Amino acid sequence: MAIKQNSKSRPAPEALDGDTELRILDAAHTVFLRRGTAGARMQEIAEEAGVNQALLHYYFRSKGRLAEAVFRRAATNLLPPVIAILASDAPLEQKVEHVVHHELDQLLRTPYLPGYIISELTHFPDRVEQLLAGITGLRPEAVAPPVLGVLRRQIDEAVKAGRIRRIAPEQFMVNLLSLCIFPFAARPMIATLFSMDDDGFARFIQQRRRELPTFFLEALRP
């Protein structure tokens, strides 16, 4: 993703290596999660990455471009696997378990990611379209219909079989993802309310990982 510049503005060759761009992205991820895009400074990102600030501009040109790259990488870890699971032909009950396990496992590794993504989407709503287009090659309006179509068919079959009560596929999807994401988005409040340190919060999430699929499905029983 390096941006070509003239030889006068290029960093010294010895400063460039295959890991530099990744180090910058990792550092920017850390700083953006800590500060948010608005509060992050390029100098802090450079210090976090152990490089000079010129290298940040060499690879990403501006904080805005770097923020887009970080956001895309962060959200990519969450969204495509969920879309793939929900659009698959796996049984509905299995989908619930797989989505819960993927979301909680991923978010436990990056617990402040939901708050960052929500903040970014609030301030930069156009990133939704950019993100979906970059990940899938499709416009947002082309992503949802196949997923909702599969869910609608499976929900109809489950209702006819008497396994669940009727629910709109949009509500099914949003309810499931919300139950996974909320504890991380509200982590400071939950940790304070229940006096949890990092290990305590991790245990809380592991318990939720075991219990949430059954809780969600039982709530849909007729």
N, C-alpha and C positions, 0 to 999 in steps of 0.2 A: 504494500500500500504506500510505499515511499513515493514522495513527490519530488520530481526532478527539479533541480535548481542549477543555476550556472555555477561554474567552478569556484568563483570568488566567494559564494555564500555557502558552499558545501562544507560540512564539518570535516575534520581531518579523517582520512580513511581508517586510521587505527581506532577511531572512536566508534566506527560502525561495525556491527557484527550481527549474526543471525538472531541473537536474543534481545537486541536493543529495543526493537518495536514491542516485543512481548513484555519486556520489563517496564516500558513506559505505560502500556495498557494496564498492567497489574497495579502500578503505582497510581495511575489516574483512577482506577476502580476504587482503590482504598481511599483516596482523597475525596472523590466525588461522593462515596457513601458516607464519609465522615462529615463533609461540609455541604453537600449538595452542589449542583453546578454553579449556582450564583456565588456561593461562598468560597469555592475552590480557586486557588491561585496557581498559575503555571510554575512559579518558582517552587512552591511546595511540592508539586508533582515531580519536578526535576530532582529535588532533594530526596524525595521518597524513592525515585528510580535510580539515584546515584549517577545522574548524567547532568550535563550542562543544559541550560534552557534552550540553547540553539538547536539541540537535537530534537526537542519537542516540536519546534517550528519546522524543522526539516521533514519530520515524518507526518505531521498533522496540520501544519500551517497555522492553526488557530485553536483556541480553547473550545470554540463551538464544534469544530470538526472532531476534536479529541473526545468531547462529550458524546457526540453521536456514535463514535466507534465504541466507547465504553458501554453506552446504553444498549446498542445493538448486541454486543457480546453478552452482556448480563441477561437481557431478556431472551436471547436465543437459547440459553440453558433451561429456560422454563417452558416457553411456548410451543416449539415444534414437537417435542415428545408428547405433550398433552393433546395437541391436535391429532397426532398420529394414533394415539390410544383411542380417543373418542371417535375417530373416523374409521376405526378398524371393525372387523366383523366379530371380534371377541364378545362373549356374553356380557350383558349389561352389568351384572354383578361383578364380573371380573374387571371390567373397565373401572368401576368405582375403586376397587382395591388398588389397581395399578396407578391410577391418577393420584390417589392419596399417598401411596408409597413414594412415587416419583417426586411429587411436590414437597413433601415433608423432608425427604432425604436431601434434596437439592437445597431447600431453604435452610436446613440445619447447617449446611456448609457455608451459606451466605445469608445469615439471619437478618441482616439489615437491607437486603435487596428489595423486598416489597415496598418499604417506605421510600426508598430511592426511586423506584420505578413509578410509584404513585405521584411523587413530587414532580418528576420529570414530565409525566403525562399531563399533570395539571398546568405546568408552565409552558410545555411545548406539545400541545395536542396533535400537531401534525406529525409527530414522530410515530404514532400508531401506524399510519399509512406507510411511512418510510420503512418501519420495522417489518411489517407483514410483507411488503413488496420485496425487501431484501432477503427475507428468509425463504419465502415460498415462490417468489417470482410472479405472484398474483396480486391483484388489487384486493383490499379488504372485503369488498362485496362478493368476491369469488371464493373466499376462504370459508366463510360461515355456512353457506348452503349445503355443501356436501356433508359437513359434520352434523348439522342439524337434521339433515335428511336421514342419515343413518340412525341418529338418536331417536327421531320421531318414529321410525319403523320399529325399532327395538322396544320403545316404550309402549307402542300400540300392541305389540305381541305380548309383552309382559302384563298389560292391563287385561287383555282378552284371556290370558291364562290365570288371571286372578292373583298374580304375584305382587303387583303394586297398584296404587291408585293413579289416576291420570295426572300428569304434570306436563307443562309445556317444555320442550327440549331446551329452550333458552333458560328457563328457570332451573331446570335440572343441572345444566352446566354451570350457571352462575352460583347456585347454592353450593355445589360441590367445591368449586374453586375458592369460594369465600371462606368456607370452613377450614380449608387448608392454609390460606394466606393470612387470615385475620390475626392469629396469635403472633405472627412475626411482625406484622404492621403495627400491632399494639404491644410489642414486647416490653418497652419501658414501663407501661402501665401494669401489665401482668406481672412483671418481675417485682415491681414495687409492692403491688397489692398482696402478692403471695410470698414475699420475701425470698425470691429465687436468685441464686447466683447463676453463673453460666452453666455449671453442671446440673443444677436444679432445673433450669429451663430445658436443657437437653433431655433430662429424664421425663419431663412433662410432655415433650414432643414425642418421645418414644412411646409413651403410654397412649398418646393420641393416635399415633400411627397404628397401634394394635386395635384400638377401639372405634375409630372414626368410620371405617367402612361399614361395620355393623350398625352403628348409630344412624348413619345416613340412609341405609337401606331399610332399616326398621321404621324410620319416619315416613317412608313411602308405602308401607303395607296398608292394604285396604281395611 
